[in-house]
Amino acid sequence: MYESHQVQTHIVQQLKYLNTIPSTEPTSEIHRQSTLQLELEVHQWHQSFCNVVRAQRDYIQSLTGWLRLSLFQFSKNPFSRTSQESRIYSLCEEWHHAVDRIPDKVASEGINSFLAVIHAIVVQQAEEHKQKKKSEFAFKLFEKKAAELRSLESKYGMYSMPETSSNARKKDPVTEKRAKVEISRAKAEEEKRKHEKSISITRSMTMNNLQMGFPHVFQAMVGFSSVCMKAFELLYNQGKNADQEHDVKRLLP
């Protein structure tokens, strides 16, 4: 586990060398689904990590408690324990203390922080998609009004009635429709600019969040697995030395 996270940390550190030129390409549906899948996988990773740590703690706590009851409280003569029983119980106690001291909260918070980073990207992608729909709707509305204007112009000409004193105060339907088309055009252009800005924000957020989030989470996992590895190696060596010492005593006259 420690070696795997070291390799992963080295890989994600290369993210800082990626081309960070902002792209004008909108987020595709495949990209959105991939981000949602990544969010789900990291969420499951966080749950699995917490479950593994909790299972280890529960296991060694139950084992140590069972030995304590068997060797001390329910034994007819608690002081008649064999050296092997004493070594086993001592090893379990050390194991229990070692598991309690591992920095799982730091690693858990690292994964959870990374999950929050991905969720922020998911939210921004959804906002970009929403703005895309608004832009498309605005342009469809503009095209509809423009078609209506062309229909009026083909029927009445550029102006539906001449400008005379008798009808100066009357509304010209062609002129009125043309004004509405211009308002619709401006609205469509505004929604398009908002969509382009949203695309830029999404790409910038994705790159920045992943460049910061990936190294952070794997550095936390490297720290966690390193402490675990050293603690378990120490336990293993203590148990191995105790067994060797016991074997030597058995050989002595």
Phi and psi in degrees as GROMACS dihedral restraints (atoms count N, CA, C in turn):
[ dihedral_restraints ]
;  ai    aj    ak    al  type     phi  dphi    fc
    3     4     5     6     1   -62.2    20    10
    4     5     6     7     1   -46.5    20    10
    6     7     8     9     1   -64.9    20    10
    7     8     9    10     1   -38.7    20    10
    9    10    11    12     1   -64.3    20    10
   10    11    12    13     1   -43.2    20    10
   12    13    14    15     1   -69.3    20    10
   13    14    15    16     1   -29.5    20    10
   15    16    17    18     1   -63.6    20    10
   16    17    18    19     1   -45.2    20    10
   18    19    20    21     1   -63.1    20    10
   19    20    21    22     1   -43.6    20    10
   21    22    23    24     1   -62.3    20    10
   22    23    24    25     1   -40.2    20    10
   24    25    26    27     1   -62.5    20    10
   25    26    27    28     1   -42.3    20    10
   27    28    29    30     1   -62.5    20    10
   28    29    30    31     1   -40.3    20    10
   30    31    32    33     1   -65.7    20    10
   31    32    33    34     1   -48.6    20    10
   33    34    35    36     1   -70.9    20    10
   34    35    36    37     1   -21.2    20    10
   36    37    38    39     1   -67.6    20    10
   37    38    39    40     1   -17.5    20    10
   39    40    41    42     1   -75.9    20    10
   40    41    42    43     1    -9.4    20    10
   42    43    44    45     1   -59.2    20    10
   43    44    45    46     1   -29.2    20    10
   45    46    47    48     1   -68.6    20    10
   46    47    48    49     1   -14.9    20    10
   48    49    50    51     1   -93.7    20    10
   49    50    51    52     1    -0.7    20    10
   51    52    53    54     1   -69.4    20    10
   52    53    54    55     1   153.3    20    10
   54    55    56    57     1   -67.4    20    10
   55    56    57    58     1   120.3    20    10
   57    58    59    60     1  -103.2    20    10
   58    59    60    61     1    17.4    20    10
   60    61    62    63     1   -65.2    20    10
   61    62    63    64     1   124.2    20    10
   63    64    65    66     1   -59.2    20    10
   64    65    66    67     1   137.7    20    10
   66    67    68    69     1   -98.7    20    10
   67    68    69    70     1   146.4    20    10
   69    70    71    72     1   -97.7    20    10
   70    71    72    73     1     0.2    20    10
   72    73    74    75     1   -74.8    20    10
   73    74    75    76     1   130.7    20    10
   75    76    77    78     1   -68.2    20    10
   76    77    78    79     1   158.9    20    10
   78    79    80    81     1   -69.4    20    10
   79    80    81    82     1   124.5    20    10
   81    82    83    84     1   -79.4    20    10
   82    83    84    85     1   165.7    20    10
   84    85    86    87     1   -65.4    20    10
   85    86    87    88     1   -36.6    20    10
   87    88    89    90     1   -63.3    20    10
   88    89    90    91     1   -40.6    20    10
   90    91    92    93     1   -63.5    20    10
   91    92    93    94     1   -43.1    20    10
   93    94    95    96     1   -63.2    20    10
   94    95    96    97     1   -44.2    20    10
   96    97    98    99     1   -66.0    20    10
   97    98    99   100     1   -35.5    20    10
   99   100   101   102     1   -65.5    20    10
  100   101   102   103     1   -39.1    20    10
  102   103   104   105     1   -67.2    20    10
  103   104   105   106     1   -40.9    20    10
  105   106   107   108     1   -62.8    20    10
  106   107   108   109     1   -39.1    20    10
  108   109   110   111     1   -65.7    20    10
  109   110   111   112     1   -40.4    20    10
  111   112   113   114     1   -62.6    20    10
  112   113   114   115     1   -41.4    20    10
  114   115   116   117     1   -61.1    20    10
  115   116   117   118     1   -42.7    20    10
  117   118   119   120     1   -63.7    20    10
  118   119   120   121     1   -43.3    20    10
  120   121   122   123     1   -65.2    20    10
  121   122   123   124     1   -41.5    20    10
  123   124   125   126     1   -68.3    20    10
  124   125   126   127     1   -36.6    20    10
  126   127   128   129     1   -61.6    20    10
  127   128   129   130     1   -43.8    20    10
  129   130   131   132     1   -68.0    20    10
  130   131   132   133     1   -35.4    20    10
  132   133   134   135     1   -60.2    20    10
  133   134   135   136     1   -45.8    20    10
  135   136   137   138     1   -61.3    20    10
  136   137   138   139     1   -44.6    20    10
  138   139   140   141     1   -64.1    20    10
  139   140   141   142     1   -43.6    20    10
  141   142   143   144     1   -65.3    20    10
  142   143   144   145     1   -40.4    20    10
  144   145   146   147     1   -62.0    20    10
  145   146   147   148     1   -47.5    20    10
  147   148   149   150     1   -62.4    20    10
  148   149   150   151     1   -38.8    20    10
  150   151   152   153     1   -66.2    20    10
  151   152   153   154     1   -39.6    20    10
  153   154   155   156     1   -64.6    20    10
  154   155   156   157     1   -47.2    20    10
  156   157   158   159     1   -63.4    20    10
  157   158   159   160     1   -44.0    20    10
  159   160   161   162     1   -63.9    20    10
  160   161   162   163     1   -39.7    20    10
  162   163   164   165     1   -64.5    20    10
  163   164   165   166     1   -40.7    20    10
  165   166   167   168     1   -62.4    20    10
  166   167   168   169     1   -45.1    20    10
  168   169   170   171     1   -64.6    20    10
  169   170   171   172     1   -44.3    20    10
  171   172   173   174     1   -63.9    20    10
  172   173   174   175     1   -39.1    20    10
  174   175   176   177     1   -64.4    20    10
  175   176   177   178     1   -52.2    20    10
  177   178   179   180     1   -70.7    20    10
  178   179   180   181     1   -30.0    20    10
  180   181   182   183     1   -66.0    20    10
  181   182   183   184     1   -43.2    20    10
  183   184   185   186     1   -66.5    20    10
  184   185   186   187     1   -41.3    20    10
  186   187   188   189     1   -64.4    20    10
  187   188   189   190     1   -45.2    20    10
  189   190   191   192     1   -65.7    20    10
  190   191   192   193     1   -40.3    20    10
  192   193   194   195     1   -64.0    20    10
  193   194   195   196     1   -40.1    20    10
  195   196   197   198     1   -64.7    20    10
  196   197   198   199     1   -42.2    20    10
  198   199   200   201     1   -64.7    20    10
  199   200   201   202     1   -39.9    20    10
  201   202   203   204     1   -60.9    20    10
  202   203   204   205     1   -43.3    20    10
  204   205   206   207     1   -67.0    20    10
  205   206   207   208     1   -42.8    20    10
  207   208   209   210     1   -68.3    20    10
  208   209   210   211     1   -40.9    20    10
  210   211   212   213     1   -89.3    20    10
  211   212   213   214     1   -21.8    20    10
  213   214   215   216     1  -115.2    20    10
  214   215   216   217     1   -55.1    20    10
  216   217   218   219     1   -83.1    20    10
  217   218   219   220     1   -38.1    20    10
  219   220   221   222     1  -102.6    20    10
  220   221   222   223     1     0.4    20    10
  222   223   224   225     1   -79.5    20    10
  223   224   225   226     1   139.7    20    10
  225   226   227   228     1   -65.1    20    10
  226   227   228   229     1   -34.2    20    10
  228   229   230   231     1  -135.7    20    10
  229   230   231   232     1    92.3    20    10
  231   232   233   234     1   -59.7    20    10
  232   233   234   235     1   -21.6    20    10
  234   235   236   237     1   -89.2    20    10
  235   236   237   238     1    -0.5    20    10
  237   238   239   240     1   -99.4    20    10
  238   239   240   241     1    25.4    20    10
  240   241   242   243     1   -67.1    20    10
  241   242   243   244     1   144.5    20    10
  243   244   245   246     1   -78.1    20    10
  244   245   246   247     1   162.5    20    10
  246   247   248   249     1   -63.8    20    10
  247   248   249   250     1   -32.6    20    10
  249   250   251   252     1   -66.1    20    10
  250   251   252   253     1   -42.7    20    10
  252   253   254   255     1   -62.1    20    10
  253   254   255   256     1   -40.7    20    10
  255   256   257   258     1   -63.3    20    10
  256   257   258   259     1   -41.5    20    10
  258   259   260   261     1   -66.0    20    10
  259   260   261   262     1   -41.4    20    10
  261   262   263   264     1   -63.1    20    10
  262   263   264   265     1   -45.0    20    10
  264   265   266   267     1   -66.2    20    10
  265   266   267   268     1   -41.1    20    10
  267   268   269   270     1   -62.8    20    10
  268   269   270   271     1   -40.8    20    10
  270   271   272   273     1   -63.2    20    10
  271   272   273   274     1   -43.0    20    10
  273   274   275   276     1   -65.2    20    10
  274   275   276   277     1   -37.9    20    10
  276   277   278   279     1   -65.2    20    10
  277   278   279   280     1   -44.2    20    10
  279   280   281   282     1   -63.6    20    10
  280   281   282   283     1   -39.3    20    10
  282   283   284   285     1   -61.2    20    10
  283   284   285   286     1   -45.0    20    10
  285   286   287   288     1   -59.0    20    10
  286   287   288   289     1   -47.1    20    10
  288   289   290   291     1   -64.6    20    10
  289   290   291   292     1   -39.1    20    10
  291   292   293   294     1   -64.1    20    10
  292   293   294   295     1   -43.8    20    10
  294   295   296   297     1   -65.7    20    10
  295   296   297   298     1   -35.8    20    10
  297   298   299   300     1   -67.1    20    10
  298   299   300   301     1   -26.8    20    10
  300   301   302   303     1   -90.5    20    10
  301   302   303   304     1    -9.7    20    10
  303   304   305   306     1   -67.5    20    10
  304   305   306   307     1   142.0    20    10
  306   307   308   309     1   -81.9    20    10
  307   308   309   310     1    60.6    20    10
  309   310   311   312     1   -70.4    20    10
  310   311   312   313     1   -27.8    20    10
  312   313   314   315     1   -65.9    20    10
  313   314   315   316     1   -38.0    20    10
  315   316   317   318     1   -63.1    20    10
  316   317   318   319     1   -44.9    20    10
  318   319   320   321     1   -66.9    20    10
  319   320   321   322     1   -42.6    20    10
  321   322   323   324     1   -61.9    20    10
  322   323   324   325     1   -43.8    20    10
  324   325   326   327     1   -66.1    20    10
  325   326   327   328     1   -32.9    20    10
  327   328   329   330     1   -63.8    20    10
  328   329   330   331     1   -44.8    20    10
  330   331   332   333     1   -65.6    20    10
  331   332   333   334     1   -41.7    20    10
  333   334   335   336     1   -64.9    20    10
  334   335   336   337     1   -37.8    20    10
  336   337   338   339     1   -65.8    20    10
  337   338   339   340     1   -39.8    20    10
  339   340   341   342     1   -65.1    20    10
  340   341   342   343     1   -36.6    20    10
  342   343   344   345     1   -62.4    20    10
  343   344   345   346     1   -40.5    20    10
  345   346   347   348     1   -64.8    20    10
  346   347   348   349     1   -36.7    20    10
  348   349   350   351     1   -62.3    20    10
  349   350   351   352     1   -46.0    20    10
  351   352   353   354     1   -66.6    20    10
  352   353   354   355     1   -38.9    20    10
  354   355   356   357     1   -62.5    20    10
  355   356   357   358     1   -37.1    20    10
  357   358   359   360     1   -62.1    20    10
  358   359   360   361     1   -38.0    20    10
  360   361   362   363     1   -66.5    20    10
  361   362   363   364     1   -42.1    20    10
  363   364   365   366     1   -59.3    20    10
  364   365   366   367     1   -44.9    20    10
  366   367   368   369     1   -62.4    20    10
  367   368   369   370     1   -44.3    20    10
  369   370   371   372     1   -66.2    20    10
  370   371   372   373     1   -38.6    20    10
  372   373   374   375     1   -63.4    20    10
  373   374   375   376     1   -38.8    20    10
  375   376   377   378     1   -65.1    20    10
  376   377   378   379     1   -38.9    20    10
  378   379   380   381     1   -65.9    20    10
  379   380   381   382     1   -40.5    20    10
  381   382   383   384     1   -61.9    20    10
  382   383   384   385     1   -43.8    20    10
  384   385   386   387     1   -63.2    20    10
  385   386   387   388     1   -40.3    20    10
  387   388   389   390     1   -63.5    20    10
  388   389   390   391     1   -42.1    20    10
  390   391   392   393     1   -68.1    20    10
  391   392   393   394     1   -32.9    20    10
  393   394   395   396     1   -61.7    20    10
  394   395   396   397     1   -44.1    20    10
  396   397   398   399     1   -63.0    20    10
  397   398   399   400     1   -40.5    20    10
  399   400   401   402     1   -64.3    20    10
  400   401   402   403     1   -40.0    20    10
  402   403   404   405     1   -66.2    20    10
  403   404   405   406     1   -43.8    20    10
  405   406   407   408     1   -63.1    20    10
  406   407   408   409     1   -40.8    20    10
  408   409   410   411     1   -65.1    20    10
  409   410   411   412     1   -41.0    20    10
  411   412   413   414     1   -63.4    20    10
  412   413   414   415     1   -40.1    20    10
  414   415   416   417     1   -71.8    20    10
  415   416   417   418     1   -34.9    20    10
  417   418   419   420     1   -64.4    20    10
  418   419   420   421     1   -41.5    20    10
  420   421   422   423     1   -64.4    20    10
  421   422   423   424     1   -41.6    20    10
  423   424   425   426     1   -62.2    20    10
  424   425   426   427     1   -45.3    20    10
  426   427   428   429     1   -63.1    20    10
  427   428   429   430     1   -36.1    20    10
  429   430   431   432     1   -65.1    20    10
  430   431   432   433     1   -44.8    20    10
  432   433   434   435     1   -68.1    20    10
  433   434   435   436     1   -36.1    20    10
  435   436   437   438     1   -65.3    20    10
  436   437   438   439     1   -38.3    20    10
  438   439   440   441     1   -65.7    20    10
  439   440   441   442     1   -38.9    20    10
  441   442   443   444     1   -64.9    20    10
  442   443   444   445     1   -38.3    20    10
  444   445   446   447     1   -64.5    20    10
  445   446   447   448     1   -44.3    20    10
  447   448   449   450     1   -61.3    20    10
  448   449   450   451     1   -36.1    20    10
  450   451   452   453     1   -66.7    20    10
  451   452   453   454     1   -41.9    20    10
  453   454   455   456     1   -65.6    20    10
  454   455   456   457     1   -42.0    20    10
  456   457   458   459     1   -65.3    20    10
  457   458   459   460     1   -36.0    20    10
  459   460   461   462     1   -70.5    20    10
  460   461   462   463     1   -24.6    20    10
  462   463   464   465     1   -87.6    20    10
  463   464   465   466     1   -43.6    20    10
  465   466   467   468     1  -110.4    20    10
  466   467   468   469     1   -12.0    20    10
  468   469   470   471     1    93.3    20    10
  469   470   471   472     1  -172.6    20    10
  471   472   473   474     1   -63.8    20    10
  472   473   474   475     1   -31.7    20    10
  474   475   476   477     1  -130.9    20    10
  475   476   477   478     1   134.5    20    10
  477   478   479   480     1   -78.4    20    10
  478   479   480   481     1   -19.2    20    10
  480   481   482   483     1  -150.3    20    10
  481   482   483   484     1   145.0    20    10
  483   484   485   486     1   -69.2    20    10
  484   485   486   487     1   153.4    20    10
  486   487   488   489     1   -82.5    20    10
  487   488   489   490     1    96.6    20    10
  489   490   491   492     1  -122.0    20    10
  490   491   492   493     1   167.3    20    10
  492   493   494   495     1   -65.9    20    10
  493   494   495   496     1   -26.0    20    10
  495   496   497   498     1   -75.6    20    10
  496   497   498   499     1   -29.9    20    10
  498   499   500   501     1  -119.4    20    10
  499   500   501   502     1    18.4    20    10
  501   502   503   504     1   -60.9    20    10
  502   503   504   505     1   -34.2    20    10
  504   505   506   507     1   -86.0    20    10
  505   506   507   508     1    -9.8    20    10
  507   508   509   510     1   -79.1    20    10
  508   509   510   511     1   147.9    20    10
  510   511   512   513     1   -78.6    20    10
  511   512   513   514     1   133.2    20    10
  513   514   515   516     1   -87.2    20    10
  514   515   516   517     1   115.2    20    10
  516   517   518   519     1   -60.2    20    10
  517   518   519   520     1   -34.8    20    10
  519   520   521   522     1   -69.2    20    10
  520   521   522   523     1   -45.8    20    10
  522   523   524   525     1   -64.4    20    10
  523   524   525   526     1   -41.1    20    10
  525   526   527   528     1   -64.0    20    10
  526   527   528   529     1   -42.4    20    10
  528   529   530   531     1   -66.5    20    10
  529   530   531   532     1   -37.8    20    10
  531   532   533   534     1   -63.3    20    10
  532   533   534   535     1   -38.1    20    10
  534   535   536   537     1   -65.0    20    10
  535   536   537   538     1   -40.6    20    10
  537   538   539   540     1   -66.3    20    10
  538   539   540   541     1   -36.3    20    10
  540   541   542   543     1   -64.9    20    10
  541   542   543   544     1   -41.1    20    10
  543   544   545   546     1   -64.5    20    10
  544   545   546   547     1   -39.3    20    10
  546   547   548   549     1   -63.5    20    10
  547   548   549   550     1   -42.0    20    10
  549   550   551   552     1   -66.1    20    10
  550   551   552   553     1   -38.2    20    10
  552   553   554   555     1   -62.6    20    10
  553   554   555   556     1   -45.0    20    10
  555   556   557   558     1   -63.0    20    10
  556   557   558   559     1   -39.4    20    10
  558   559   560   561     1   -64.8    20    10
  559   560   561   562     1   -42.5    20    10
  561   562   563   564     1   -64.5    20    10
  562   563   564   565     1   -40.9    20    10
  564   565   566   567     1   -65.5    20    10
  565   566   567   568     1   -38.1    20    10
  567   568   569   570     1   -64.3    20    10
  568   569   570   571     1   -44.5    20    10
  570   571   572   573     1   -66.0    20    10
  571   572   573   574     1   -32.7    20    10
  573   574   575   576     1   -66.1    20    10
  574   575   576   577     1   -43.3    20    10
  576   577   578   579     1   -62.9    20    10
  577   578   579   580     1   -39.7    20    10
  579   580   581   582     1   -63.6    20    10
  580   581   582   583     1   -39.3    20    10
  582   583   584   585     1   -65.6    20    10
  583   584   585   586     1   -43.7    20    10
  585   586   587   588     1   -62.7    20    10
  586   587   588   589     1   -39.4    20    10
  588   589   590   591     1   -66.2    20    10
  589   590   591   592     1   -38.8    20    10
  591   592   593   594     1   -63.7    20    10
  592   593   594   595     1   -38.8    20    10
  594   595   596   597     1   -61.3    20    10
  595   596   597   598     1   -45.1    20    10
  597   598   599   600     1   -61.7    20    10
  598   599   600   601     1   -41.8    20    10
  600   601   602   603     1   -64.2    20    10
  601   602   603   604     1   -42.8    20    10
  603   604   605   606     1   -60.9    20    10
  604   605   606   607     1   -48.8    20    10
  606   607   608   609     1   -63.9    20    10
  607   608   609   610     1   -43.4    20    10
  609   610   611   612     1   -64.6    20    10
  610   611   612   613     1   -43.8    20    10
  612   613   614   615     1   -64.2    20    10
  613   614   615   616     1   -42.7    20    10
  615   616   617   618     1   -59.9    20    10
  616   617   618   619     1   -49.1    20    10
  618   619   620   621     1   -64.4    20    10
  619   620   621   622     1   -48.0    20    10
  621   622   623   624     1   -64.9    20    10
  622   623   624   625     1   -45.0    20    10
  624   625   626   627     1   -64.8    20    10
  625   626   627   628     1   -41.2    20    10
  627   628   629   630     1   -72.8    20    10
  628   629   630   631     1   -37.0    20    10
  630   631   632   633     1   -63.3    20    10
  631   632   633   634     1   -33.0    20    10
  633   634   635   636     1   -89.9    20    10
  634   635   636   637     1   -38.6    20    10
  636   637   638   639     1   -75.0    20    10
  637   638   639   640     1   -42.9    20    10
  639   640   641   642     1   -61.2    20    10
  640   641   642   643     1   -52.8    20    10
  642   643   644   645     1   -60.9    20    10
  643   644   645   646     1   -37.7    20    10
  645   646   647   648     1   -62.7    20    10
  646   647   648   649     1   -46.0    20    10
  648   649   650   651     1   -69.0    20    10
  649   650   651   652     1   -39.1    20    10
  651   652   653   654     1   -76.8    20    10
  652   653   654   655     1   -28.8    20    10
  654   655   656   657     1   -63.9    20    10
  655   656   657   658     1   -39.7    20    10
  657   658   659   660     1   -63.4    20    10
  658   659   660   661     1   -39.8    20    10
  660   661   662   663     1   -71.1    20    10
  661   662   663   664     1   -34.0    20    10
  663   664   665   666     1   -64.1    20    10
  664   665   666   667     1   -43.8    20    10
  666   667   668   669     1   -61.7    20    10
  667   668   669   670     1   -43.2    20    10
  669   670   671   672     1   -64.2    20    10
  670   671   672   673     1   -50.5    20    10
  672   673   674   675     1   -68.1    20    10
  673   674   675   676     1   -29.8    20    10
  675   676   677   678     1   -65.9    20    10
  676   677   678   679     1   -45.2    20    10
  678   679   680   681     1   -63.3    20    10
  679   680   681   682     1   -42.9    20    10
  681   682   683   684     1   -60.4    20    10
  682   683   684   685     1   -46.4    20    10
  684   685   686   687     1   -59.8    20    10
  685   686   687   688     1   -46.0    20    10
  687   688   689   690     1   -66.1    20    10
  688   689   690   691     1   -40.2    20    10
  690   691   692   693     1   -65.1    20    10
  691   692   693   694     1   -43.0    20    10
  693   694   695   696     1   -73.3    20    10
  694   695   696   697     1   -33.1    20    10
  696   697   698   699     1   -64.6    20    10
  697   698   699   700     1   -40.3    20    10
  699   700   701   702     1   -63.0    20    10
  700   701   702   703     1   -43.4    20    10
  702   703   704   705     1   -62.5    20    10
  703   704   705   706     1   -43.0    20    10
  705   706   707   708     1   -62.4    20    10
  706   707   708   709     1   -44.8    20    10
  708   709   710   711     1   -66.1    20    10
  709   710   711   712     1   -38.3    20    10
  711   712   713   714     1   -63.5    20    10
  712   713   714   715     1   -44.8    20    10
  714   715   716   717     1   -65.0    20    10
  715   716   717   718     1   -39.6    20    10
  717   718   719   720     1   -66.1    20    10
  718   719   720   721     1   -43.3    20    10
  720   721   722   723     1   -65.4    20    10
  721   722   723   724     1   -38.0    20    10
  723   724   725   726     1   -65.1    20    10
  724   725   726   727     1   -39.4    20    10
  726   727   728   729     1   -66.1    20    10
  727   728   729   730     1   -40.9    20    10
  729   730   731   732     1   -65.6    20    10
  730   731   732   733     1   -40.4    20    10
  732   733   734   735     1   -63.3    20    10
  733   734   735   736     1   -40.2    20    10
  735   736   737   738     1   -65.4    20    10
  736   737   738   739     1   -39.6    20    10
  738   739   740   741     1   -65.7    20    10
  739   740   741   742     1   -37.4    20    10
  741   742   743   744     1   -65.4    20    10
  742   743   744   745     1   -42.9    20    10
  744   745   746   747     1   -63.0    20    10
  745   746   747   748     1   -35.2    20    10
  747   748   749   750     1   -67.2    20    10
  748   749   750   751     1   -28.7    20    10
  750   751   752   753     1   -82.1    20    10
  751   752   753   754     1   -20.8    20    10
  753   754   755   756     1   -70.7    20    10
  754   755   756   757     1   145.2    20    10
